[in-house]
């Protein structure tokens, strides 16, 4: 029984880890540039879930405000949050 549990955990880990790594990579790519802002805006416009779309739009507004104030770490954080709400 213990061997079966361990084997199941290993198999589950093999599928979960790549997905988590892909999400982490996608989030770390957020850069506070006009080009990346426009790209994110286009992705958000295509969202179907109205609640998640609204949340992503609010995060992008905060990211743009942070960028204007030259607070790049805040800008990146808000862009990462917008990406998370798109998933």
PyMOL CGO cylinders between C-alpha atoms (Angstrom):
from pymol import cmd
from pymol.cgo import CYLINDER

trace = [
    CYLINDER, 0.00, 0.00, 0.00, 2.82, 2.41, 0.86, 0.3, 1, 1, 1, 1, 1, 1,
    CYLINDER, 2.82, 2.41, 0.86, 4.56, 1.66, -2.44, 0.3, 1, 1, 1, 1, 1, 1,
    CYLINDER, 4.56, 1.66, -2.44, 1.36, 2.44, -4.33, 0.3, 1, 1, 1, 1, 1, 1,
    CYLINDER, 1.36, 2.44, -4.33, 0.98, 5.77, -2.52, 0.3, 1, 1, 1, 1, 1, 1,
    CYLINDER, 0.98, 5.77, -2.52, 4.59, 6.73, -3.24, 0.3, 1, 1, 1, 1, 1, 1,
    CYLINDER, 4.59, 6.73, -3.24, 4.24, 5.75, -6.90, 0.3, 1, 1, 1, 1, 1, 1,
    CYLINDER, 4.24, 5.75, -6.90, 1.06, 7.82, -7.22, 0.3, 1, 1, 1, 1, 1, 1,
    CYLINDER, 1.06, 7.82, -7.22, 2.79, 10.84, -5.68, 0.3, 1, 1, 1, 1, 1, 1,
    CYLINDER, 2.79, 10.84, -5.68, 5.70, 10.53, -8.11, 0.3, 1, 1, 1, 1, 1, 1,
    CYLINDER, 5.70, 10.53, -8.11, 3.40, 10.28, -11.12, 0.3, 1, 1, 1, 1, 1, 1,
    CYLINDER, 3.40, 10.28, -11.12, 1.34, 13.26, -9.96, 0.3, 1, 1, 1, 1, 1, 1,
    CYLINDER, 1.34, 13.26, -9.96, 4.49, 15.29, -9.39, 0.3, 1, 1, 1, 1, 1, 1,
    CYLINDER, 4.49, 15.29, -9.39, 5.66, 14.56, -12.92, 0.3, 1, 1, 1, 1, 1, 1,
    CYLINDER, 5.66, 14.56, -12.92, 2.53, 16.22, -14.31, 0.3, 1, 1, 1, 1, 1, 1,
    CYLINDER, 2.53, 16.22, -14.31, 2.14, 19.08, -11.86, 0.3, 1, 1, 1, 1, 1, 1,
    CYLINDER, 2.14, 19.08, -11.86, 5.74, 20.34, -11.83, 0.3, 1, 1, 1, 1, 1, 1,
    CYLINDER, 5.74, 20.34, -11.83, 5.97, 21.20, -15.57, 0.3, 1, 1, 1, 1, 1, 1,
    CYLINDER, 5.97, 21.20, -15.57, 2.69, 23.13, -15.39, 0.3, 1, 1, 1, 1, 1, 1,
    CYLINDER, 2.69, 23.13, -15.39, 3.86, 25.09, -12.37, 0.3, 1, 1, 1, 1, 1, 1,
    CYLINDER, 3.86, 25.09, -12.37, 7.21, 25.78, -14.04, 0.3, 1, 1, 1, 1, 1, 1,
    CYLINDER, 7.21, 25.78, -14.04, 5.46, 27.08, -17.17, 0.3, 1, 1, 1, 1, 1, 1,
    CYLINDER, 5.46, 27.08, -17.17, 3.28, 29.42, -15.09, 0.3, 1, 1, 1, 1, 1, 1,
    CYLINDER, 3.28, 29.42, -15.09, 6.32, 30.68, -13.18, 0.3, 1, 1, 1, 1, 1, 1,
    CYLINDER, 6.32, 30.68, -13.18, 8.19, 31.33, -16.43, 0.3, 1, 1, 1, 1, 1, 1,
    CYLINDER, 8.19, 31.33, -16.43, 5.23, 33.16, -17.91, 0.3, 1, 1, 1, 1, 1, 1,
    CYLINDER, 5.23, 33.16, -17.91, 4.90, 35.36, -14.84, 0.3, 1, 1, 1, 1, 1, 1,
    CYLINDER, 4.90, 35.36, -14.84, 8.59, 36.16, -14.68, 0.3, 1, 1, 1, 1, 1, 1,
    CYLINDER, 8.59, 36.16, -14.68, 8.47, 37.47, -18.27, 0.3, 1, 1, 1, 1, 1, 1,
    CYLINDER, 8.47, 37.47, -18.27, 6.37, 40.47, -17.27, 0.3, 1, 1, 1, 1, 1, 1,
    CYLINDER, 6.37, 40.47, -17.27, 8.24, 43.61, -18.17, 0.3, 1, 1, 1, 1, 1, 1,
    CYLINDER, 8.24, 43.61, -18.17, 7.04, 47.13, -17.70, 0.3, 1, 1, 1, 1, 1, 1,
    CYLINDER, 7.04, 47.13, -17.70, 7.32, 48.40, -21.24, 0.3, 1, 1, 1, 1, 1, 1,
    CYLINDER, 7.32, 48.40, -21.24, 4.74, 49.96, -23.51, 0.3, 1, 1, 1, 1, 1, 1,
    CYLINDER, 4.74, 49.96, -23.51, 4.97, 46.95, -25.83, 0.3, 1, 1, 1, 1, 1, 1,
    CYLINDER, 4.97, 46.95, -25.83, 4.28, 44.43, -23.06, 0.3, 1, 1, 1, 1, 1, 1,
    CYLINDER, 4.28, 44.43, -23.06, 1.45, 46.58, -21.74, 0.3, 1, 1, 1, 1, 1, 1,
    CYLINDER, 1.45, 46.58, -21.74, -0.20, 46.62, -25.17, 0.3, 1, 1, 1, 1, 1, 1,
    CYLINDER, -0.20, 46.62, -25.17, 0.25, 42.86, -25.50, 0.3, 1, 1, 1, 1, 1, 1,
    CYLINDER, 0.25, 42.86, -25.50, -1.35, 42.25, -22.10, 0.3, 1, 1, 1, 1, 1, 1,
    CYLINDER, -1.35, 42.25, -22.10, -4.22, 44.61, -22.93, 0.3, 1, 1, 1, 1, 1, 1,
    CYLINDER, -4.22, 44.61, -22.93, -4.97, 42.59, -26.08, 0.3, 1, 1, 1, 1, 1, 1,
    CYLINDER, -4.97, 42.59, -26.08, -4.96, 39.33, -24.11, 0.3, 1, 1, 1, 1, 1, 1,
    CYLINDER, -4.96, 39.33, -24.11, -7.25, 40.82, -21.49, 0.3, 1, 1, 1, 1, 1, 1,
    CYLINDER, -7.25, 40.82, -21.49, -9.66, 42.09, -24.16, 0.3, 1, 1, 1, 1, 1, 1,
    CYLINDER, -9.66, 42.09, -24.16, -10.05, 38.50, -25.36, 0.3, 1, 1, 1, 1, 1, 1,
    CYLINDER, -10.05, 38.50, -25.36, -11.02, 37.13, -21.94, 0.3, 1, 1, 1, 1, 1, 1,
    CYLINDER, -11.02, 37.13, -21.94, -14.48, 35.61, -21.59, 0.3, 1, 1, 1, 1, 1, 1,
    CYLINDER, -14.48, 35.61, -21.59, -14.89, 35.59, -17.79, 0.3, 1, 1, 1, 1, 1, 1,
    CYLINDER, -14.89, 35.59, -17.79, -16.14, 39.10, -16.93, 0.3, 1, 1, 1, 1, 1, 1,
    CYLINDER, -16.14, 39.10, -16.93, -15.08, 38.96, -13.28, 0.3, 1, 1, 1, 1, 1, 1,
    CYLINDER, -15.08, 38.96, -13.28, -11.55, 37.84, -14.02, 0.3, 1, 1, 1, 1, 1, 1,
    CYLINDER, -11.55, 37.84, -14.02, -11.33, 40.30, -16.91, 0.3, 1, 1, 1, 1, 1, 1,
    CYLINDER, -11.33, 40.30, -16.91, -12.31, 43.16, -14.60, 0.3, 1, 1, 1, 1, 1, 1,
    CYLINDER, -12.31, 43.16, -14.60, -9.68, 42.11, -12.05, 0.3, 1, 1, 1, 1, 1, 1,
    CYLINDER, -9.68, 42.11, -12.05, -6.99, 41.90, -14.74, 0.3, 1, 1, 1, 1, 1, 1,
    CYLINDER, -6.99, 41.90, -14.74, -7.97, 45.32, -16.10, 0.3, 1, 1, 1, 1, 1, 1,
    CYLINDER, -7.97, 45.32, -16.10, -7.71, 46.89, -12.63, 0.3, 1, 1, 1, 1, 1, 1,
    CYLINDER, -7.71, 46.89, -12.63, -4.26, 45.36, -12.15, 0.3, 1, 1, 1, 1, 1, 1,
    CYLINDER, -4.26, 45.36, -12.15, -3.16, 46.70, -15.52, 0.3, 1, 1, 1, 1, 1, 1,
    CYLINDER, -3.16, 46.70, -15.52, -4.40, 50.19, -14.61, 0.3, 1, 1, 1, 1, 1, 1,
    CYLINDER, -4.40, 50.19, -14.61, -2.33, 50.03, -11.43, 0.3, 1, 1, 1, 1, 1, 1,
    CYLINDER, -2.33, 50.03, -11.43, 0.66, 48.76, -13.42, 0.3, 1, 1, 1, 1, 1, 1,
    CYLINDER, 0.66, 48.76, -13.42, 0.37, 51.67, -15.85, 0.3, 1, 1, 1, 1, 1, 1,
    CYLINDER, 0.37, 51.67, -15.85, 0.13, 54.16, -12.98, 0.3, 1, 1, 1, 1, 1, 1,
    CYLINDER, 0.13, 54.16, -12.98, 3.20, 52.61, -11.35, 0.3, 1, 1, 1, 1, 1, 1,
    CYLINDER, 3.20, 52.61, -11.35, 5.09, 52.79, -14.64, 0.3, 1, 1, 1, 1, 1, 1,
    CYLINDER, 5.09, 52.79, -14.64, 4.27, 56.50, -14.97, 0.3, 1, 1, 1, 1, 1, 1,
    CYLINDER, 4.27, 56.50, -14.97, 5.63, 57.08, -11.48, 0.3, 1, 1, 1, 1, 1, 1,
    CYLINDER, 5.63, 57.08, -11.48, 8.78, 55.06, -12.36, 0.3, 1, 1, 1, 1, 1, 1,
    CYLINDER, 8.78, 55.06, -12.36, 7.98, 52.43, -9.71, 0.3, 1, 1, 1, 1, 1, 1,
    CYLINDER, 7.98, 52.43, -9.71, 9.05, 49.46, -11.81, 0.3, 1, 1, 1, 1, 1, 1,
    CYLINDER, 9.05, 49.46, -11.81, 8.90, 46.85, -9.05, 0.3, 1, 1, 1, 1, 1, 1,
    CYLINDER, 8.90, 46.85, -9.05, 5.27, 47.81, -8.35, 0.3, 1, 1, 1, 1, 1, 1,
    CYLINDER, 5.27, 47.81, -8.35, 4.55, 47.81, -12.08, 0.3, 1, 1, 1, 1, 1, 1,
    CYLINDER, 4.55, 47.81, -12.08, 5.93, 44.28, -12.46, 0.3, 1, 1, 1, 1, 1, 1,
    CYLINDER, 5.93, 44.28, -12.46, 3.96, 43.09, -9.44, 0.3, 1, 1, 1, 1, 1, 1,
    CYLINDER, 3.96, 43.09, -9.44, 0.68, 44.41, -10.89, 0.3, 1, 1, 1, 1, 1, 1,
    CYLINDER, 0.68, 44.41, -10.89, 1.45, 42.90, -14.30, 0.3, 1, 1, 1, 1, 1, 1,
    CYLINDER, 1.45, 42.90, -14.30, 2.16, 39.56, -12.63, 0.3, 1, 1, 1, 1, 1, 1,
    CYLINDER, 2.16, 39.56, -12.63, -1.16, 39.83, -10.79, 0.3, 1, 1, 1, 1, 1, 1,
    CYLINDER, -1.16, 39.83, -10.79, -2.93, 40.57, -14.08, 0.3, 1, 1, 1, 1, 1, 1,
    CYLINDER, -2.93, 40.57, -14.08, -1.35, 37.47, -15.61, 0.3, 1, 1, 1, 1, 1, 1,
    CYLINDER, -1.35, 37.47, -15.61, -2.40, 35.36, -12.65, 0.3, 1, 1, 1, 1, 1, 1,
    CYLINDER, -2.40, 35.36, -12.65, -5.99, 36.50, -13.03, 0.3, 1, 1, 1, 1, 1, 1,
    CYLINDER, -5.99, 36.50, -13.03, -5.90, 35.42, -16.67, 0.3, 1, 1, 1, 1, 1, 1,
    CYLINDER, -5.90, 35.42, -16.67, -5.19, 31.80, -15.72, 0.3, 1, 1, 1, 1, 1, 1,
]
cmd.load_cgo(trace, "trace")
